């Protein structure tokens, strides 16, 4: 596995939106280990998640109130989970498929223990990496957060130029303090039924990230589709997505660089 050090460093810096002391204490070492020794780090994802939450909910007297607080709230505060997911997401594109599958299994072990409605509202909406969120959605379609964040964010701006100024940096990446899920906003921007700004965004977006957005969208639509339905799905693509995107559907589909959902039932 060969890392692009500059790109990986950038993604690592973007791994955290906001984080408290518990997330920093437990998740920061995981971030470094994911870069230096991903096989060992992947085995620690679930443990890191639990240790971080236990630290977050430990009172001054040492009593852990995690179970009580989570039962009232419906699940854990999103700060720690999002730090864990985005740490994994930062390296996910650089992992080989077996490593991705191991990491994905660890994350699904977390999500499957939480009410799906809480996952939709407080977990997956904070996952930035397209390939990770796509693989989660392929295995558990019920966890897809929807495009609401992107749709609602676009309503705040009168034109793409204004949205770009406020939410996209000079590299063509979303500013992490303005966006919860980069993938959700990107997908909403290029989705023709929600936006007329698709081509503007394609011209602006960071090429590597945009490629992962396209891969994620195609994966979600095709990974569980029987071959006899490919043609009809492709036709629907041309009705919804920019033509410049549609031209890339077949090469991405042929590559099929997505999870085998049958192994995660």
C-alpha positions in Angstrom: 0.0 0.0 0.0 1.4 3.4 -1.0 0.2 6.5 0.7 0.2 9.9 -1.0 1.7 11.7 2.1 0.4 15.1 1.2 -3.1 14.0 0.5 -3.2 11.7 3.5 -2.0 14.5 5.8 -4.7 16.7 4.5 -7.3 14.1 5.1 -6.0 13.4 8.6 -6.3 17.1 9.4 -9.9 17.0 8.2 -10.7 13.8 10.1 -12.0 15.8 13.1 -14.7 18.4 12.9 -14.9 19.2 16.6 -13.7 16.9 19.3 -13.5 16.9 23.1 -10.8 15.6 25.4 -12.0 12.1 25.3 -12.0 12.0 21.5 -8.5 13.6 21.4 -7.1 11.2 24.0 -8.3 8.0 22.5 -8.7 8.8 18.8 -5.6 10.7 18.1 -3.3 7.7 18.6 -5.6 5.7 16.4 -5.2 8.2 13.6 -1.4 7.9 13.7 -1.5 4.1 13.9 -3.9 4.0 10.9 -1.2 5.7 8.9 1.8 3.8 10.2 0.3 0.3 10.9 -3.2 0.1 9.5 -3.6 -3.6 10.0 -3.0 -3.3 13.7 -5.0 -0.1 14.0 -8.1 -1.5 12.2 -8.4 -4.2 15.0 -8.6 -1.3 17.5 -11.4 0.7 16.0 -14.3 -0.8 18.0 -12.1 -0.7 21.2 -11.1 2.9 20.6 -14.8 3.9 20.1 -15.8 2.3 23.4 -12.8 3.6 25.4 -13.4 7.2 24.1 -17.1 7.1 25.0 -16.3 5.6 28.5 -13.9 8.5 29.0 -16.4 11.0 27.8 -19.1 9.9 30.2 -16.9 9.3 33.3 -17.9 11.7 36.0 -15.5 13.5 38.4 -16.1 10.8 40.9 -15.1 8.1 38.4 -18.6 6.8 38.0 -19.4 6.0 34.3 -22.8 7.4 33.4 -22.6 6.4 29.7 -25.4 3.8 29.7 -27.8 6.1 31.6 -27.1 9.1 29.3 -27.2 7.2 26.1 -30.5 5.6 27.1 -32.0 9.0 27.6 -30.6 10.5 24.4 -31.1 7.4 22.2 -27.4 7.0 21.6 -24.0 8.6 22.2 -23.2 12.2 21.4 -21.9 12.4 17.8 -18.6 14.0 18.7 -16.7 10.8 19.6 -18.3 8.5 17.0 -17.7 11.0 14.2 -14.0 11.4 15.2 -13.6 7.6 15.0 -15.4 7.3 11.7 -13.5 10.1 10.1 -10.2 8.9 11.3 -11.0 5.6 9.5 -12.3 7.5 6.5 -9.1 9.5 6.2 -7.2 6.4 5.3 -10.0 4.3 3.8 -9.2 5.2 0.1 -5.6 4.1 0.6 -6.5 0.6 2.0 -6.6 -2.6 0.1 -10.1 -4.2 -0.2 -9.4 -6.8 2.6 -8.3 -4.0 4.9 -11.4 -1.9 4.0 -13.6 -4.9 4.7 -12.0 -5.4 8.2 -12.5 -1.7 9.0 -16.0 -1.7 7.7 -16.9 -4.7 9.9 -15.6 -2.9 12.9 -17.8 0.2 12.1 -20.8 -1.9 11.4 -20.4 -3.6 14.7 -20.8 -0.2 16.3 -23.7 1.0 14.2 -25.6 -2.3 14.4 -25.8 -1.9 18.2 -27.6 1.5 17.9 -31.2 2.3 16.9 -31.1 2.8 13.1 -33.0 6.2 13.4 -30.2 7.5 15.7 -27.6 6.2 13.3 -29.4 8.1 10.5 -29.5 11.3 12.5 -26.4 11.3 14.6 -23.8 8.9 13.1 -23.7 8.6 9.3 -24.6 12.3 8.6 -21.1 13.1 10.0 -19.1 10.7 7.8 -17.1 12.7 5.3 -15.4 10.0 3.2 -17.5 9.0 0.1 -16.1 5.5 -0.2 -16.7 4.6 3.5 -20.2 6.0 3.6 -21.0 4.3 0.3 -19.8 0.9 1.6 -21.8 1.3 4.8 -24.9 2.2 2.7 -24.4 -0.8 0.4 -24.3 -3.1 3.4 -27.0 -1.3 5.4 -29.2 0.8 3.2 -31.2 1.9 6.2 -28.2 3.8 7.5 -28.0 6.2 4.6 -28.5 9.7 6.0 -30.2 11.2 2.9 -29.3 14.4 1.1 -31.0 16.7 3.5 -27.9 18.4 4.7 -26.9 19.3 1.2 -30.3 20.4 0.1 -30.8 22.5 3.2 -27.4 24.1 2.8 -28.0 25.0 -0.8 -31.2 26.9 0.2 -29.0 29.3 2.2 -27.3 30.7 -1.0 -28.7 32.5 -4.0 -26.0 31.1 -6.4 -23.2 28.7 -6.6 -20.5 31.4 -6.4 -21.9 32.4 -2.9 -21.9 28.8 -1.7 -18.4 28.3 -3.0 -17.1 31.4 -1.2 -18.5 30.2 2.1 -18.1 26.5 2.1 -15.3 25.5 -0.4 -11.6 26.1 0.1 -8.9 26.9 -2.5 -8.2 23.2 -3.1 -11.8 22.5 -4.0 -12.6 20.8 -0.7 -15.4 21.6 1.7 -14.4 23.6 4.8 -14.7 21.1 7.7 -16.4 23.7 10.0 -19.1 24.4 7.4 -20.1 20.9 6.4 -20.9 17.7 8.3 -20.6 15.3 5.5 -18.6 16.2 2.4 -20.1 13.3 0.5 -23.7 14.3 1.2 -23.2 17.9 0.1 -21.2 16.9 -3.0 -23.9 14.3 -4.0 -26.7 16.9 -3.4 -24.8 19.4 -5.5 -24.5 17.1 -8.5 -28.0 15.6 -8.2 -30.1 17.2 -10.9 -33.4 17.0 -9.1 -31.9 19.0 -6.2 -29.5 21.3 -7.9 -28.7 23.2 -11.0 -25.1 23.7 -9.8 -23.8 20.3 -10.7 -21.4 21.4 -13.5 -20.3 24.4 -11.5 -19.3 22.1 -8.6 -17.6 19.6 -10.9 -15.5 22.5 -12.3 -14.5 23.5 -8.8 -14.1 20.3 -6.8 -10.8 18.7 -6.0 -10.3 16.0 -8.7 -9.4 13.2 -6.4 -12.2 13.8 -4.0 -14.7 14.3 -6.9 -13.6 10.9 -8.3 -14.4 9.3 -5.0 -17.8 11.0 -4.9 -18.6 9.6 -8.4 -17.4 6.2 -7.3 -19.6 6.3 -4.1 -22.7 7.3 -6.0 -22.2 4.6 -8.6 -21.5 2.0 -5.9 -24.7 2.8 -4.0 -26.8 2.5 -7.1 -25.2 -0.5 -8.7 -23.6 -2.7 -6.0 -26.9 -4.4 -5.2 -28.4 -4.2 -8.7 -28.9 -7.4 -10.7 -27.0 -7.3 -14.0 -30.3 -7.5 -16.0 -31.3 -4.1 -14.4 -28.0 -2.3 -15.2 -29.4 -0.7 -18.4 -32.5 0.7 -16.7 -30.4 2.1 -13.8 -28.0 3.7 -16.2 -30.9 5.3 -18.0 -32.1 6.8 -14.8 -28.7 8.2 -14.2 -28.9 10.2 -17.4 -32.1 11.7 -16.2 -30.7 12.8 -12.8 -26.9 13.4 -13.0 -24.8 15.7 -15.2 -23.8 14.2 -18.5 -20.1 14.7 -17.6 -20.7 12.3 -14.7 -22.8 9.9 -16.7 -19.9 9.3 -19.1 -17.9 7.8 -16.2 -20.6 5.4 -15.0 -19.5 2.4 -17.1 -15.7 2.5 -16.3 -16.6 2.9 -12.5 -19.1 0.0 -12.7 -16.6 -2.2 -14.5 -14.0 -1.5 -11.8 -16.6 -2.4 -9.1 -14.3 -1.2 -6.3 -16.9 -1.6 -3.7 -17.9 -4.0 -0.9 -19.4 -7.4 -1.4 -22.5 -6.8 0.7 -23.3 -10.6 0.9 -20.3 -11.0 3.3 -21.9 -8.5 5.8 -25.4 -9.9 6.2 
